Amino acid sequence: MPGASLARWTMSYFAAALAALLEAQILMAAGYGFPHVPVESPETLVLVHLVAIGWLSLLMCGALFQFVPVLVARPLRGESLTLPALLCLLGGLMALLLGFLQLGGRIGPAPSFFPLAGALLGVGFALVLWVLGRTLWAARPLPLPARFVVVGLFSVAATVLFGIIFTLALGGVTSNAHLLEVTATGLPIHVIAGLGGWLTFTAMGVSYRLLAMFMLAPEVDRRSSRAALYLGAGALAIAVAGGAAAICLKGNLNLVLLTTGILGLAALALYGGDILRLYRSRKRRNIELNSRMAVLALASLAMAAGLIVVMLALGELSRHAGAIIFLVAFGWLSGLGLAKLYKIVAFLTWLECYGPVLGKAPTPRVQDLVVETRAVKWFLLYFLAVWLGTAALVADAPLVFRGAAAAMLVATGGIVLQLIRTRRLLDVNPALRLPAGARRPRLLLALSQPTAS
């Protein structure tokens, strides 16, 4: 990738994210949180935020620090702030989890950790928004994938704002009637802005670029992709602005959520059509493992959309919301994240090791840093376990769900092991030697800012 450079702390974001994912799966396999206790229980809230912030958000931040400059062909602005952002996010997540444990009576009730959590997470995400926002602002006019990212950044700002309101109310800092009402009824908006806007919409934009790049397919900027952008952005605007207005003015929040759902499903349908065209128009006929596994992640997204429609028609949507959120979080977002990490870690490792000597000495291909036959079984086990877990939640079979979670844990551990082997160059062809000037990478960070020319 010409002009690509390393974001110094991206690997640290990825490592922290994967640790959170493994911890969440250990808790699920042990029977902690939903479905063994109610969705609104403190234990479930611990699990949800460990996944949403610890795994998915840290993964997304690390990926955006690396790939937003690729999307807009501009250097990252303010990269020195990425480490303070990571530390604030990790500290805020820890405080938030402790706050939920206080709600459940697992630790002492005072002082409340919620205000500290809101402050640290607010600062952490503000730093992320500042770095990425400055980079995107300097690159106007933006290509289509970057515009999806912009909408995602507005969504995370809304998600964090609602979250801070929740922490102020739960921490006893505010008694404002409007803020208390937002805390009592604003959870669906918080979930839509976070899961639908920040994570899903941003993933859609990045996947337009990454799938085209990895499959050697033409860039997508069609009427359908622009319509997906506008419909999705409109759905999120209605959910956040319309939802907040409905709460404060005693309006019809259900109507707002229904409108959001219709527009969101239409945007997903258009996005799915675009991705199908990418696969059909690719020049690389035998696609790599990361792209094949992305197909399974996209299939999970389609399953989740279909499940929403079916449950809405049966009047069972609220009852099975947990199963749908699980499928979106672990089948679509986590599945896509793990699939793309498999390629991204190899690419960044290659760039760090061989970028300085590119054109000066023989170098391996990026694909030589992985052994797909070792990894494929873990990816297949992962997706099968996620689908089994979703079925168990729909069928209200918690013991089956625990078994599925245990299988997810084993599969994720296998994938993480492959990532570590790649990072340590253990899967490189033994016949290939590191040429003079090349280096072995550190596991958690980049040593410098090499550029592949």
Number of C-alpha atoms within 10 A of each C-alpha: 11 9 13 21 23 23 26 20 20 25 24 19 26 23 20 17 26 22 13 22 24 19 18 24 23 18 19 24 20 13 18 18 22 21 20 17 13 13 15 10 14 21 22 20 19 22 22 20 19 22 24 20 20 25 25 26 23 25 26 22 22 24 22 22 25 23 22 21 22 20 22 21 15 15 20 25 17 14 17 13 14 24 18 14 23 24 15 21 26 22 17 25 22 19 22 26 22 20 29 23 19 19 18 14 11 13 12 13 13 9 10 21 22 26 24 21 28 25 18 24 28 20 18 24 21 17 22 24 19 16 20 24 20 13 22 25 12 14 17 10 11 15 12 22 26 25 20 27 26 23 23 26 22 18 27 25 19 22 22 20 15 25 20 22 20 24 24 22 21 19 20 12 13 14 10 9 10 13 18 17 15 21 21 12 14 22 15 14 26 26 16 22 28 24 22 22 30 28 24 22 29 24 23 23 23 23 17 22 20 21 21 20 14 16 20 17 19 16 15 18 13 11 11 16 22 19 15 26 24 16 21 27 25 18 28 30 19 19 26 25 13 21 27 22 16 19 19 14 10 10 14 13 20 11 14 21 20 13 15 24 20 14 20 22 20 16 24 21 15 19 22 19 12 20 20 12 14 20 20 11 15 18 14 12 11 10 14 14 20 23 22 13 20 21 19 20 25 19 15 24 25 18 18 21 19 14 18 20 16 13 16 13 10 9 11 12 17 11 10 19 17 18 23 23 17 19 27 25 23 27 28 27 25 20 26 24 22 24 22 22 19 21 22 20 21 24 19 23 26 25 24 25 23 27 23 19 20 16 11 12 13 13 19 14 13 18 14 17 24 25 16 15 9 12 19 17 13 21 23 13 18 27 23 18 24 24 18 18 27 27 17 20 23 16 13 15 15 17 16 17 26 23 19 26 25 19 23 27 24 19 22 21 17 19 23 21 13 21 23 17 18 24 24 16 20 13 16 19 13 8 5 11 12 15 14 11 13 18 17 15 18 13 15 17 18 21 16 11 15 19 16 18 13
